[in-house]
Amino acid sequence: MTIKKSQIRSMTMNDLNGVLAVENACYPVPWTAGQFVDELENRVSSILVCETDGEIAGFICYWLIAGEMQILNVATAPQMQQQGIGERLLNQAFHACRQAGLVSAWLEVRAGNSNAIRLYQRNGFEQNGIRRGYYRDGEDALLMVREFEKNQEKNE
């Protein structure tokens, strides 16, 4: 597949159906439309989308709060995976994190989601703990953290 045009930008309400399509294709217990709307209205929340050839190919939702970035949700459409979209979204979010002077990024990831774990490890995250039975279906979550050093501009 040849990608003609791709851009990362802030999500708008017009993107909701595309974001939901990606979310539903990626997760066994997906977020609802209401959850995305709540995040769009939350003053500490940001949602970036990667639009490729006019379609939503992926997104990242994160909070910049209390000196840290909390990554809440990241997904790439299955047919667009392994093309660097997740990494591009992470790097754009990291740039915002550094611009705000924040010192670390945190996330939880399903223990069985090996593709996501590899993506996060490639981008400087380290496992910091396990949350047993964290997800509604009983799966454990790995708690992962990335520390930012002052003036660090890796991957930008």
C-alpha positions as a Markdown table, in Angstrom:
| # | Residue | x | y | z |
|---|---|---|---|---|
| 1 | Met | 0.0 | 0.0 | 0.0 |
| 2 | Thr | 1.4 | 3.4 | -1.0 |
| 3 | Ile | 0.5 | 6.2 | 1.4 |
| 4 | Lys | -0.2 | 9.4 | -0.6 |
| 5 | Lys | -0.7 | 12.0 | 2.1 |
| 6 | Ser | -0.4 | 11.7 | 5.9 |
| 7 | Gln | -0.6 | 14.4 | 8.6 |
| 8 | Ile | -0.8 | 14.5 | 12.4 |
| 9 | Arg | -3.2 | 17.0 | 13.8 |
| 10 | Ser | -5.5 | 17.6 | 16.8 |
| 11 | Met | -8.8 | 15.6 | 16.7 |
| 12 | Thr | -12.1 | 17.3 | 16.1 |
| 13 | Met | -15.6 | 16.1 | 16.6 |
| 14 | Asn | -15.7 | 15.5 | 12.8 |
| 15 | Asp | -13.1 | 12.7 | 13.4 |
| 16 | Leu | -15.2 | 10.8 | 15.9 |
| 17 | Asn | -16.5 | 8.1 | 13.6 |
| 18 | Gly | -13.0 | 7.4 | 12.2 |
| 19 | Val | -11.4 | 7.3 | 15.6 |
| 20 | Leu | -14.2 | 4.9 | 16.8 |
| 21 | Ala | -13.6 | 2.7 | 13.8 |
| 22 | Val | -9.9 | 2.4 | 14.7 |
| 23 | Glu | -10.7 | 1.9 | 18.4 |
| 24 | Asn | -13.3 | -0.8 | 17.7 |
| 25 | Ala | -10.9 | -2.6 | 15.4 |
| 26 | Cys | -8.1 | -2.6 | 17.9 |
| 27 | Tyr | -9.5 | -3.3 | 21.4 |
| 28 | Pro | -11.6 | -6.1 | 22.9 |
| 29 | Val | -13.2 | -3.5 | 25.2 |
| 30 | Pro | -13.2 | -0.3 | 23.2 |
| 31 | Trp | -13.8 | 3.2 | 24.4 |
| 32 | Thr | -17.2 | 4.6 | 23.7 |
| 33 | Ala | -18.1 | 7.8 | 21.7 |
| 34 | Gly | -18.9 | 9.4 | 25.1 |
| 35 | Gln | -15.4 | 8.7 | 26.4 |
| 36 | Phe | -13.8 | 10.4 | 23.4 |
| 37 | Val | -16.1 | 13.4 | 23.7 |
| 38 | Asp | -15.3 | 13.7 | 27.4 |
| 39 | Glu | -11.6 | 13.7 | 26.5 |
| 40 | Leu | -12.1 | 16.4 | 23.8 |
| 41 | Glu | -13.8 | 18.5 | 26.4 |
| 42 | Asn | -11.2 | 17.9 | 29.2 |
| 43 | Arg | -8.8 | 20.8 | 29.5 |
| 44 | Val | -5.8 | 18.6 | 30.4 |
| 45 | Ser | -6.5 | 16.1 | 27.6 |
| 46 | Ser | -5.1 | 16.1 | 24.0 |
| 47 | Ile | -6.1 | 13.8 | 21.2 |
| 48 | Leu | -3.9 | 13.7 | 18.1 |
| 49 | Val | -5.0 | 11.8 | 15.0 |
| 50 | Cys | -2.9 | 10.6 | 12.0 |
| 51 | Glu | -4.9 | 11.2 | 8.9 |
| 52 | Thr | -3.7 | 9.2 | 5.9 |
| 53 | Asp | -5.3 | 9.5 | 2.5 |
| 54 | Gly | -8.3 | 11.2 | 4.1 |
| 55 | Glu | -8.9 | 8.4 | 6.6 |
| 56 | Ile | -8.0 | 8.2 | 10.3 |
| 57 | Ala | -5.1 | 5.7 | 10.5 |
| 58 | Gly | -4.4 | 6.1 | 14.2 |
| 59 | Phe | -4.6 | 8.3 | 17.3 |
| 60 | Ile | -3.2 | 9.0 | 20.7 |
| 61 | Cys | -5.0 | 10.4 | 23.7 |
| 62 | Tyr | -2.9 | 11.8 | 26.6 |
| 63 | Trp | -3.0 | 14.2 | 29.5 |
| 64 | Leu | -0.4 | 16.7 | 30.5 |
| 65 | Ile | -0.9 | 17.0 | 34.2 |
| 66 | Ala | 1.0 | 17.3 | 37.5 |
| 67 | Gly | 4.3 | 17.5 | 35.7 |
| 68 | Glu | 3.8 | 14.3 | 33.8 |
| 69 | Met | 2.3 | 12.9 | 30.6 |
| 70 | Gln | -0.3 | 10.2 | 31.1 |
| 71 | Ile | -0.9 | 8.3 | 27.9 |
| 72 | Leu | -4.5 | 7.0 | 28.0 |
| 73 | Asn | -5.1 | 5.4 | 24.6 |
| 74 | Val | -3.1 | 4.7 | 21.5 |
| 75 | Ala | -4.3 | 2.8 | 18.4 |
| 76 | Thr | -3.4 | 2.3 | 14.8 |
| 77 | Ala | -5.8 | 0.8 | 12.3 |
| 78 | Pro | -4.9 | -2.9 | 11.8 |
| 79 | Gln | -4.3 | -2.4 | 8.0 |
| 80 | Met | -1.9 | 0.6 | 8.8 |
| 81 | Gln | 0.2 | -1.1 | 11.5 |
| 82 | Gln | 3.9 | -1.6 | 11.1 |
| 83 | Gln | 4.2 | 1.7 | 9.1 |
| 84 | Gly | 5.5 | 4.0 | 11.8 |
| 85 | Ile | 2.2 | 5.7 | 12.6 |
| 86 | Gly | 2.3 | 4.8 | 16.3 |
| 87 | Glu | 5.8 | 6.0 | 16.6 |
| 88 | Arg | 5.0 | 9.3 | 14.8 |
| 89 | Leu | 2.1 | 9.9 | 17.1 |
| 90 | Leu | 4.2 | 9.2 | 20.2 |
| 91 | Asn | 7.0 | 11.5 | 19.0 |
| 92 | Gln | 4.5 | 14.3 | 18.4 |
| 93 | Ala | 3.1 | 13.8 | 21.9 |
| 94 | Phe | 6.6 | 13.7 | 23.4 |
| 95 | His | 7.4 | 17.0 | 21.7 |
| 96 | Ala | 4.3 | 18.6 | 23.4 |
| 97 | Cys | 5.4 | 17.0 | 26.7 |
| 98 | Arg | 8.9 | 18.6 | 26.5 |
| 99 | Gln | 7.5 | 21.9 | 25.4 |
| 100 | Ala | 5.4 | 22.0 | 28.5 |
| 101 | Gly | 8.5 | 21.1 | 30.6 |
| 102 | Leu | 7.2 | 17.8 | 31.8 |
| 103 | Val | 9.6 | 15.2 | 33.1 |
| 104 | Ser | 8.1 | 11.8 | 32.4 |
| 105 | Ala | 5.4 | 9.9 | 30.5 |
| 106 | Trp | 3.4 | 7.0 | 32.0 |
| 107 | Leu | 1.0 | 4.5 | 30.5 |
| 108 | Glu | -0.6 | 1.1 | 31.2 |
| 109 | Val | -0.6 | -1.5 | 28.5 |
| 110 | Arg | -2.2 | -4.9 | 28.3 |
| 111 | Ala | 0.3 | -7.5 | 29.3 |
| 112 | Gly | -0.5 | -9.6 | 26.2 |
| 113 | Asn | -0.2 | -6.7 | 23.8 |
| 114 | Ser | 3.3 | -7.5 | 22.6 |
| 115 | Asn | 3.3 | -5.2 | 19.6 |
| 116 | Ala | 2.4 | -2.2 | 21.7 |
| 117 | Ile | 5.0 | -3.2 | 24.4 |
| 118 | Arg | 7.7 | -3.4 | 21.7 |
| 119 | Leu | 6.7 | 0.1 | 20.3 |
| 120 | Tyr | 6.9 | 1.6 | 23.8 |
| 121 | Gln | 10.2 | 0.0 | 24.6 |
| 122 | Arg | 11.7 | 1.2 | 21.2 |
| 123 | Asn | 10.6 | 4.7 | 22.3 |
| 124 | Gly | 12.3 | 4.7 | 25.7 |
| 125 | Phe | 9.6 | 3.2 | 28.0 |
| 126 | Glu | 10.6 | 0.8 | 30.7 |
| 127 | Gln | 8.3 | -1.5 | 32.8 |
| 128 | Asn | 7.8 | 0.0 | 36.2 |
| 129 | Gly | 5.2 | -2.4 | 37.7 |
| 130 | Ile | 2.2 | -4.7 | 37.1 |
| 131 | Arg | -1.4 | -3.9 | 37.8 |
| 132 | Arg | -3.1 | -7.3 | 38.4 |
| 133 | Gly | -6.5 | -7.7 | 36.9 |
| 134 | Tyr | -6.5 | -4.1 | 35.7 |
| 135 | Tyr | -8.7 | -4.5 | 32.7 |
| 136 | Arg | -12.5 | -5.3 | 32.8 |
| 137 | Asp | -11.8 | -8.8 | 31.3 |
| 138 | Gly | -9.2 | -9.5 | 34.1 |
| 139 | Glu | -6.1 | -9.1 | 32.0 |
| 140 | Asp | -3.1 | -7.5 | 33.8 |
| 141 | Ala | -1.6 | -4.2 | 32.8 |
| 142 | Leu | 2.1 | -3.4 | 32.7 |
| 143 | Leu | 2.9 | 0.0 | 34.0 |
| 144 | Met | 5.5 | 1.7 | 31.9 |
| 145 | Val | 7.4 | 5.0 | 32.3 |
| 146 | Arg | 9.7 | 7.1 | 30.2 |
| 147 | Glu | 11.8 | 9.8 | 31.9 |
| 148 | Phe | 12.7 | 12.9 | 29.9 |
| 149 | Glu | 16.0 | 14.7 | 30.5 |
| 150 | Lys | 16.2 | 18.4 | 30.2 |
| 151 | Asn | 17.0 | 19.4 | 26.6 |
| 152 | Gln | 16.6 | 15.9 | 25.4 |
| 153 | Glu | 15.3 | 15.8 | 21.8 |
| 154 | Lys | 15.6 | 12.1 | 20.9 |
| 155 | Asn | 13.5 | 11.0 | 17.9 |
| 156 | Glu | 12.7 | 14.5 | 16.8 |
